[in-house]
Amino acid sequence: MVKLTKRTQALLGLGAFGGGLAYYYCYLNNQCPRNSKSYRLKNDVSVTPTNKSCSCSSKLVKKERLHQIDEADEAEFREYPKPSHNVFLIRHGEYDENGQLTEFGQYQAKLTAARLNAMHMRWQELVSSTKLRAQETASIIADEQAQQLAVISSELLDETNLDKSANKEKVEEAYKLYFHPPMADQKDNTYTILVGHGNVFRYFICRALGCPVENYLRITLHHGSITWITIKPNGYEKVWSVGEISHMPRKNMSYSNIFKAPIS
């Protein structure tokens, strides 16, 4: 075994240290992998690393992608002129054979009322179908709002069978009445709450989306659900949500009544 002098040991130590520094320097100036393997990030952005650039950092890619999404949303928002007319469609709560809200339905209406109040909108009007279940739901909504709201009744919002052409004409009349562009001299956004029924509201949604109204049965609206539609000055309609029930716990959700209700 060769015995190294202290001087030789020191030189070898310095050489190893220098090699480590050289490797670290090369690493700093060439961080990307040397292969052409493709990486798939969580946000589904595909990146192929190269030796020329260090842009394969997932954090940088994610940040850039989120920034692009934010810019797109802002551009879309700026594209739509103000003011706008906003219509909120609220389906009544669960009801019994007498047409009255059940205790379950009353609680659903209170949850929906709290959700509307939390949106901090300045409501211009609250219009309800003349049916008792809708009237009771509208009354609960009015009581829970921070501002004073009177319930306006309209037979145009009453539940109906859309298989009959005469009934369709009535619902179309209601659509033209409530889904109008902002007034010419209007400066601020307006907000209207309509409380009513599944068939009528599904017809409204089809019209707002520009799809055949014959497809209305493909849409599901739970009791106490919220649908938000905006109408711009140029008449363009934007559907923000359909049948939203995120404010309602799963155990409080329902779609059909506890009995088969007749539809006139």
VOBA-1610 file (N, C-alpha, C; in pm, whole numbers, padded with zeros to 5 digits, always signed):
BEGIN
Met+00085-00119+00000Met+00000+00000+00000Met+00088+00123+00000Val+00059+00215-00090Val+00140+00336-00103Val+00094+00438+00000Lys+00190+00489+00072Lys+00160+00589+00174Lys+00175+00728+00114Leu+00066+00806+00118Leu+00067+00941+00059Leu+00115+01042+00162Thr+00191+01134+00111Thr+00237+01241+00199Thr+00123+01339+00222Lys+00136+01421+00321Lys+00033+01521+00353Lys+00014+01618+00236Arg+00124+01650+00166Arg+00116+01743+00053Arg+00033+01682-00060Thr+00055+01550-00087Thr-00020+01483-00192Thr-00169+01473-00157Gln-00194+01443-00029Gln-00333+01434+00015Gln-00406+01568-00001Ala-00336+01676+00028Ala-00396+01809+00016Ala-00428+01842-00129Leu-00333+01804-00220Leu-00354+01831-00363Leu-00473+01752-00417Leu-00481+01624-00375Leu-00593+01543-00419Leu-00727+01599-00368Gly-00728+01647-00244Gly-00850+01705-00186Gly-00894+01828-00263Leu-00795+01914-00298Leu-00828+02034-00375Leu-00882+01997-00514Gly-00824+01891-00573Gly-00872+01848-00705Gly-01015+01800-00701Ala-01049+01724-00599Ala-01186+01675-00586Ala-01284+01790-00565Phe-01240+01885-00483Phe-01324+02003-00456Phe-01346+02084-00583Gly-01237+02100-00660Gly-01248+02175-00786Gly-01338+02105-00886Gly-01330+01972-00890Gly-01417+01898-00980Gly-01564+01914-00943Gly-01589+01917-00813Gly-01727+01937-00768Gly-01779+02074-00808Leu-01692+02176-00794Leu-01733+02310-00836Leu-01760+02316-00986Ala-01675+02248-01063Ala-01692+02247-01208Ala-01824+02181-01247Tyr-01855+02068-01180Tyr-01980+01999-01208Tyr-02100+02085-01172Tyr-02093+02155-01059Tyr-02202+02241-01015Tyr-02222+02356-01111Tyr-02110+02412-01162Tyr-02118+02521-01260Tyr-02187+02475-01387Cys-02149+02354-01433Cys-02213+02300-01554Cys-02362+02275-01530Tyr-02395+02231-01410Tyr-02535+02203-01377Tyr-02619+02330-01381Leu-02561+02440-01325Leu-02633+02567-01325Leu-02658+02619-01464Asn-02568+02591-01556Asn-02581+02642-01691Asn-02646+02544-01787Asn-02688+02430-01735Asn-02753+02331-01822Asn-02841+02241-01736Gln-02952+02299-01685Gln-03035+02225-01590Gln-03128+02125-01656Cys-03156+02143-01784Cys-03257+02059-01849Cys-03204+01919-01873Pro-03292+01821-01870Pro-03251+01683-01899Pro-03197+01672-02041Arg-03105+01576-02065Arg-03044+01561-02196Arg-03126+01475-02291Asn-03231+01413-02240Asn-03314+01334-02331Asn-03430+01418-02381Ser-03506+01365-02476Ser-03617+01439-02535Ser-03751+01388-02483Lys-03749+01334-02362Lys-03871+01279-02304Lys-03973+01391-02281Ser-04101+01361-02309Ser-04208+01457-02291Ser-04266+01444-02151Tyr-04290+01556-02085Tyr-04346+01554-01950Tyr-04488+01609-01954Arg-04579+01546-01878Arg-04717+01590-01870Arg-04744+01646-01731Leu-04776+01776-01724Leu-04799+01840-01596Leu-04943+01818-01552Lys-04973+01856-01429Lys-05107+01837-01374Lys-05211+01918-01449Asn-05170+02035-01500Asn-05265+02117-01573Asn-05273+02079-01720Asp-05223+01957-01753Asp-05236+01899-01887Asp-05159+01977-01993Val-05051+02046-01952Val-04967+02117-02047Val-04847+02030-02080Ser-04827+01995-02205Ser-04718+01908-02246Ser-04593+01990-02271Val-04478+01948-02213Val-04352+02020-02226Val-04244+01924-02270Thr-04170+01959-02375Thr-04058+01878-02421Thr-03929+01952-02391Pro-03852+01909-02289Pro-03730+01980-02250Pro-03619+01965-02353Thr-03533+02065-02362Thr-03415+02064-02449Thr-03297+02115-02372Asn-03180+02106-02433Asn-03059+02155-02368Asn-03042+02305-02382Lys-03121+02368-02471Lys-03102+02509-02499Lys-03173+02600-02400Ser-03280+02550-02341Ser-03359+02636-02255Ser-03395+02563-02127Cys-03418+02640-02022Cys-03457+02583-01893Cys-03603+02612-01863Ser-03684+02628-01966Ser-03825+02664-01949Ser-03911+02544-01913Cys-03850+02430-01884Cys-03929+02311-01854Cys-03971+02305-01708Ser-03939+02407-01631Ser-03980+02408-01491Ser-04131+02408-01482Ser-04188+02310-01410Ser-04334+02298-01402Ser-04397+02421-01337Lys-04329+02478-01239Lys-04384+02594-01171Lys-04396+02712-01266Leu-04293+02733-01349Leu-04297+02844-01443Leu-04406+02824-01548Val-04419+02700-01595Val-04520+02671-01697Val-04660+02691-01640Lys-04684+02641-01519Lys-04814+02656-01457Lys-04848+02803-01436Lys-04749+02880-01387Lys-04773+03021-01362Lys-04805+03095-01490Glu-04731+03064-01597Glu-04755+03128-01725Glu-04892+03091-01780Arg-04930+02963-01765Arg-05059+02918-01814Arg-05173+02985-01740Leu-05163+02994-01607Leu-05267+03060-01528Leu-05278+03207-01565His-05163+03270-01592His-05164+03410-01631His-05236+03428-01764Gln-05215+03335-01857Gln-05283+03342-01986Gln-05433+03326-01969Ile-05474+03236-01879Ile-05617+03215-01854Ile-05679+03342-01795Asp-05610+03405-01697Asp-05660+03527-01637Asp-05677+03637-01740Glu-05577+03652-01829Glu-05585+03754-01932Glu-05702+03728-02027Ala-05726+03602-02059Ala-05836+03567-02149Ala-05970+03600-02085Asp-05983+03569-01955Asp-06108+03599-01885Asp-06132+03749-01879Glu-06028+03827-01850Glu-06042+03972-01843Glu-06079+04029-01979Ala-06016+03977-02084Ala-06046+04025-02219Ala-06191+03995-02256Glu-06238+03874-02217Glu-06376+03837-02245Glu-06472+03928-02169Phe-06440+03958-02044Phe-06525+04044-01962Phe-06531+04185-02021Arg-06415+04237-02065Arg-06411+04372-02123Arg-06485+04378-02256Glu-06492+04265-02324Glu-06556+04262-02455Glu-06706+04290-02445Tyr-06770+04247-02334Tyr-06913+04267-02318Tyr-06942+04405-02262Pro-07019+04484-02332Pro-07047+04620-02285Pro-07138+04620-02163Lys-07125+04722-02084Lys-07212+04741-01969Lys-07311+04851-02005Pro-07425+04858-01937Pro-07470+04769-01831Pro-07536+04642-01886Ser-07582+04556-01797Ser-07649+04434-01838Ser-07775+04413-01754His-07865+04334-01810His-07986+04295-01737His-07971+04148-01698Asn-07983+04119-01570Asn-07959+03984-01518Asn-08089+03924-01465Val-08115+03801-01506Val-08236+03730-01462Val-08195+03604-01387Phe-08248+03587-01267Phe-08222+03469-01185Phe-08350+03386-01177Leu-08340+03262-01221Leu-08454+03170-01219Leu-08444+03078-01099Ile-08544+03083-01013Ile-08545+03001-00891Ile-08663+02904-00896Arg-08632+02776-00897Arg-08741+02679-00892Arg-08791+02666-00748His-08920+02651-00732His-08982+02638-00600His-08927+02517-00524Gly-08957+02511-00394Gly-08916+02397-00312Gly-09013+02281-00326Glu-08980+02172-00260Glu-09066+02053-00263Glu-09204+02086-00203Tyr-09311+02028-00261Tyr-09446+02057-00212Tyr-09529+01930-00203Asp-09643+01942-00135Asp-09729+01825-00113Asp-09847+01825-00209Glu-09941+01731-00185Glu-10056+01716-00275Glu-10150+01835-00273Asn-10138+01921-00172Asn-10222+02041-00165Asn-10157+02163-00230Gly-10036+02141-00285Gly-09968+02252-00352Gly-09888+02340-00258Gln-09881+02303-00131Gln-09806+02381-00032Gln-09666+02322-00014Leu-09573+02408+00022Leu-09438+02360+00048Leu-09437+02269+00169Thr-09365+02159+00160Thr-09343+02075+00277Thr-09239+02143+00366Glu-09218+02091+00486Glu-09114+02146+00573Glu-08978+02136+00503Phe-08960+02027+00432Phe-08838+02006+00355Phe-08825+02114+00248Gly-08935+02143+00179Gly-08935+02246+00075Gly-08913+02385+00130Gln-08967+02413+00249Gln-08946+02542+00312Gln-08798+02563+00346Tyr-08736+02456+00393Tyr-08594+02466+00426Tyr-08511+02485+00299Gln-08548+02419+00192Gln-08480+02439+00064Gln-08489+02585+00020Ala-08607+02643+00035Ala-08627+02783-00003Ala-08541+02876+00082Lys-08526+02843+00211Lys-08444+02927+00300Lys-08296+02919+00261Leu-08251+02801+00223Leu-08112+02786+00178Leu-08087+02867+00051Thr-08182+02863-00040Thr-08169+02940-00163Thr-08175+03090-00135Ala-08263+03129-00046Ala-08275+03271-00009Ala-08145+03323+00050Ala-08082+03241+00135Ala-07954+03280+00196Ala-07846+03293+00090Arg-07848+03204-00006Arg-07749+03211-00115Arg-07767+03338-00197Leu-07889+03375-00228Leu-07915+03497-00304Leu-07874+03620-00225Asn-07901+03618-00096Asn-07865+03732-00011Asn-07714+03748-00003Ala-07642+03635-00004Ala-07496+03639+00006Ala-07431+03691-00122Met-07506+03698-00230Met-07451+03748-00356Met-07442+03900-00359His-07509+03967-00263His-07503+04113-00249His-07543+04186-00377Met-07646+04135-00442Met-07702+04202-00559Met-07808+04302-00514Arg-07826+04406-00592Arg-07934+04500-00564Arg-08052+04460-00654Trp-08143+04383-00598Trp-08254+04330-00676Trp-08354+04440-00712Gln-08395+04442-00839Gln-08494+04539-00882Gln-08637+04488-00862Glu-08657+04359-00884Glu-08792+04304-00866Glu-08786+04154-00839Leu-08892+04107-00776Leu-08909+03965-00744Leu-09045+03922-00796Val-09044+03843-00902Val-09169+03803-00968Val-09191+03654-00947Ser-09315+03616-00915Ser-09346+03476-00888Ser-09465+03428-00968Ser-09465+03300-00996Ser-09583+03234-01051Ser-09698+03249-00950Thr-09821+03234-00998Thr-09935+03247-00907Thr-09961+03118-00828Lys-09891+03010-00861Lys-09908+02883-00790Lys-09859+02896-00646Leu-09929+02830-00553Leu-09901+02846-00411Leu-09757+02810-00376Arg-09705+02701-00432Arg-09569+02658-00399Arg-09465+02764-00440Ala-09490+02831-00551Ala-09399+02936-00596Ala-09415+03062-00511Gln-09540+03094-00476Gln-09566+03211-00392Gln-09499+03197-00256Glu-09509+03078-00197Glu-09447+03055-00066Glu-09295+03063-00077Thr-09239+03008-00183Thr-09094+03016-00202Thr-09050+03160-00219Ala-09123+03237-00298Ala-09089+03378-00320Ala-09099+03458-00191Ser-09199+03427-00109Ser-09217+03498+00019Ser-09099+03473+00112Ile-09051+03349+00116Ile-08934+03316+00199Ile-08811+03390+00148Ile-08795+03395+00017Ile-08681+03466-00043Ile-08686+03614-00008Ala-08804+03675-00018Ala-08820+03817+00012Ala-08786+03847+00158Asp-08829+03759+00248Asp-08805+03780+00392Asp-08658+03772+00427Glu-08581+03694+00352Glu-08441+03670+00385Glu-08346+03773+00324Gln-08396+03859+00237Gln-08308+03955+00171Gln-08281+04076+00259Ala-08164+04135+00242Ala-08126+04252+00321Ala-08212+04372+00283Gln-08250+04382+00156Gln-08335+04492+00111Gln-08481+04450+00110Gln-08570+04548+00108Gln-08713+04519+00108Gln-08758+04483-00033Leu-08826+04371-00047Leu-08873+04326-00177Leu-09019+04286-00168Ala-09098+04335-00262Ala-09238+04295-00271Ala-09251+04187-00378Val-09334+04086-00352Val-09353+03978-00448Val-09459+04018-00550Ile-09421+04016-00676Ile-09513+04044-00786Ile-09559+03911-00847Ser-09688+03896-00868Ser-09741+03770-00923Ser-09764+03783-01073Ser-09736+03674-01144Ser-09756+03672-01289Ser-09801+03532-01334Glu-09917+03526-01401Glu-09967+03399-01452Glu-09881+03347-01567Leu-09802+03435-01628Leu-09716+03392-01738Leu-09611+03292-01692Leu-09581+03291-01561Leu-09480+03201-01507Leu-09539+03071-01454Asp-09671+03057-01460Asp-09734+02935-01409Asp-09687+02812-01486Glu-09678+02700-01414Glu-09637+02574-01477Glu-09734+02536-01589Thr-09681+02474-01693Thr-09764+02441-01807Thr-09708+02321-01881Asn-09791+02263-01964Asn-09751+02150-02048Asn-09706+02206-02183Leu-09578+02194-02213Leu-09524+02254-02334Leu-09554+02174-02459Asp-09625+02063-02446Asp-09663+01986-02564Asp-09775+02055-02642Lys-09842+02150-02576Lys-09951+02223-02642Lys-09898+02356-02696Ser-09930+02384-02822Ser-09877+02504-02887Ser-09925+02632-02818Ala-10049+02632-02769Ala-10101+02751-02701Ala-10021+02782-02575Asn-09979+02678-02505Asn-09900+02698-02384Asn-09761+02750-02419Lys-09705+02702-02528Lys-09574+02751-02572Lys-09580+02899-02603Glu-09688+02942-02663Glu-09703+03084-02697Glu-09704+03170-02571Lys-09769+03119-02466Lys-09773+03194-02340Lys-09635+03203-02276Val-09562+03093-02278Val-09428+03093-02220Val-09334+03181-02303Glu-09352+03181-02434Glu-09270+03267-02520Glu-09298+03415-02489Glu-09421+03446-02460Glu-09458+03582-02421Glu-09386+03622-02292Ala-09380+03529-02197Ala-09309+03555-02072Ala-09160+03575-02097Tyr-09106+03495-02186Tyr-08963+03507-02218Tyr-08931+03645-02275Lys-09011+03692-02368Lys-08987+03822-02429Lys-09008+03937-02329Leu-09095+03913-02232Leu-09122+04016-02131Leu-09006+04034-02034Tyr-08946+03924-01989Tyr-08845+03931-01884Tyr-08701+03927-01935Phe-08679+03870-02053Phe-08543+03858-02105Phe-08518+03965-02212His-08512+04087-02167His-08494+04200-02257His-08358+04266-02231Pro-08302+04335-02330Pro-08176+04407-02308Pro-08197+04523-02210Pro-08090+04578-02156Pro-08101+04693-02066Pro-08167+04811-02138Met-08229+04897-02060Met-08291+05017-02117Met-08184+05109-02176Ala-08223+05192-02271Ala-08127+05278-02341Ala-08055+05373-02245Asp-08128+05424-02145Asp-08069+05521-02051Asp-08016+05454-01924Gln-08010+05322-01924Gln-07966+05249-01804Gln-07815+05259-01787Lys-07770+05289-01665Lys-07628+05304-01638Lys-07571+05191-01554Asp-07654+05130-01471Asp-07607+05023-01383Asp-07673+04890-01421Asn-07612+04781-01377Asn-07670+04649-01399Asn-07802+04635-01322Thr-07895+04562-01378Thr-08022+04535-01310Thr-08034+04385-01284Tyr-08106+04351-01177Tyr-08117+04212-01134Tyr-08262+04179-01100Thr-08315+04076-01165Thr-08453+04033-01145Thr-08455+03887-01101Ile-08540+03857-01003Ile-08559+03719-00957Ile-08695+03671-01006Leu-08696+03557-01075Leu-08820+03492-01116Leu-08832+03360-01041Val-08942+03341-00972Val-08965+03217-00897Val-09076+03140-00968Gly-09045+03019-01007Gly-09144+02944-01083Gly-09116+02796-01092His-09132+02741-01213His-09142+02597-01231His-09045+02543-01335Gly-09027+02412-01327Gly-08928+02345-01410Gly-08949+02360-01559Asn-09069+02331-01609Asn-09093+02335-01753Asn-09072+02474-01811Val-09127+02574-01745Val-09115+02712-01793Val-08969+02756-01796Phe-08899+02727-01689Phe-08758+02771-01681Phe-08670+02694-01779Arg-08699+02568-01802Arg-08620+02493-01900Arg-08642+02547-02041Tyr-08763+02595-02067Tyr-08791+02661-02195Tyr-08706+02788-02206Phe-08702+02868-02098Phe-08622+02991-02099Phe-08475+02961-02127Ile-08424+02856-02063Ile-08282+02820-02078Ile-08252+02780-02223Cys-08341+02701-02282Cys-08321+02662-02422Cys-08320+02784-02512Arg-08408+02878-02488Arg-08414+02999-02570Arg-08287+03082-02553Ala-08239+03093-02430Ala-08118+03171-02404Ala-07995+03108-02468Leu-07991+02976-02472Leu-07879+02904-02532Leu-07890+02894-02683Gly-08009+02926-02736Gly-08028+02918-02880Gly-08047+02777-02931Cys-08089+02685-02843Cys-08110+02547-02887Cys-08260+02521-02898Pro-08302+02419-02973Pro-08444+02391-02991Pro-08515+02370-02857Val-08628+02436-02839Val-08701+02425-02712Val-08757+02284-02692Glu-08762+02206-02800Glu-08808+02067-02788Glu-08715+01983-02702Asn-08596+02035-02677Asn-08498+01962-02595Asn-08508+01999-02446Tyr-08613+02068-02408Tyr-08620+02118-02270Tyr-08616+02008-02165Leu-08668+01889-02198Leu-08671+01781-02100Leu-08532+01723-02072Arg-08433+01761-02150Arg-08297+01714-02125Arg-08228+01791-02013Ile-08292+01896-01968Ile-08236+01979-01861Ile-08300+01941-01728Thr-08218+01928-01626Thr-08267+01895-01492Thr-08252+02015-01400Leu-08360+02051-01333Leu-08357+02162-01236Leu-08407+02110-01102His-08323+02112-01001His-08362+02067-00867His-08448+02173-00798His-08515+02131-00694His-08591+02226-00611His-08494+02327-00550Gly-08530+02453-00557Gly-08446+02557-00499Gly-08322+02590-00579Ser-08313+02538-00701Ser-08193+02563-00783Ser-08194+02705-00839Ile-08074+02752-00875Ile-08056+02888-00926Ile-07997+02883-01067Thr-08062+02951-01159Thr-08011+02967-01295Thr-07991+03116-01320Trp-07874+03154-01370Trp-07839+03296-01389Trp-07813+03322-01536Ile-07889+03415-01593Ile-07875+03452-01734Ile-07861+03603-01746Thr-07765+03646-01826Thr-07739+03789-01847Thr-07774+03828-01990Ile-07838+03944-02005Ile-07868+03998-02137Ile-07793+04131-02152Lys-07712+04141-02259Lys-07632+04259-02285Lys-07708+04359-02372Pro-07659+04483-02382Pro-07729+04586-02462Pro-07755+04545-02606Asn-07667+04464-02662Asn-07686+04420-02800Asn-07778+04299-02812Gly-07838+04257-02699Gly-07929+04144-02700Gly-07861+04010-02680Tyr-07729+04010-02673Tyr-07655+03884-02654Tyr-07682+03830-02514Glu-07712+03701-02506Glu-07743+03637-02378Glu-07630+03544-02336Lys-07593+03555-02211Lys-07486+03471-02155Lys-07541+03396-02036Val-07528+03264-02040Val-07577+03178-01931Val-07461+03150-01836Trp-07469+03203-01716Trp-07362+03185-01616Trp-07376+03053-01541Ser-07498+03015-01512Ser-07518+02889-01440Ser-07656+02834-01471Val-07669+02701-01465Val-07797+02633-01489Val-07821+02537-01373Gly-07931+02559-01300Gly-07968+02467-01192Gly-07864+02455-01082Glu-07801+02566-01047Glu-07696+02560-00943Glu-07756+02520-00808Ile-07695+02422-00743Ile-07741+02378-00610Ile-07622+02361-00514Ser-07514+02433-00542Ser-07395+02421-00457Ser-07420+02473-00316His-07527+02551-00299His-07559+02606-00166His-07638+02507-00081Met-07670+02392-00139Met-07758+02296-00072Met-07685+02166-00039Pro-07684+02125+00087Pro-07623+01996+00122Pro-07690+01882+00047Arg-07616+01776+00025Arg-07668+01663-00052Arg-07798+01609+00007Lys-07809+01604+00137Lys-07927+01547+00200Lys-08052+01634+00181Asn-08033+01759+00141Asn-08145+01850+00121Asn-08182+01868-00027Met-08122+01789-00115Met-08151+01800-00257Met-08268+01710-00296Ser-08350+01762-00386Ser-08458+01680-00442Ser-08495+01738-00578Tyr-08548+01652-00661Tyr-08587+01695-00795Tyr-08737+01680-00816Ser-08790+01563-00786Ser-08933+01537-00805Ser-09004+01548-00671Asn-09137+01563-00677Asn-09216+01579-00556Asn-09247+01444-00493Ile-09307+01447-00374Ile-09336+01323-00303Ile-09459+01253-00363Phe-09520+01317-00462Phe-09634+01257-00532Phe-09630+01303-00677Lys-09708+01243-00761Lys-09712+01281-00904Lys-09805+01401-00919Ala-09748+01518-00939Ala-09829+01639-00950Ala-09883+01656-01090Pro-10011+01689-01104Pro-10067+01713-01237Pro-10015+01844-01295Ile-09996+01848-01425Ile-09951+01969-01492Ile-10058+02011-01592Ser-10110+02133-01577Ser-10216+02180-01665Ser-10160+02222-01800
//
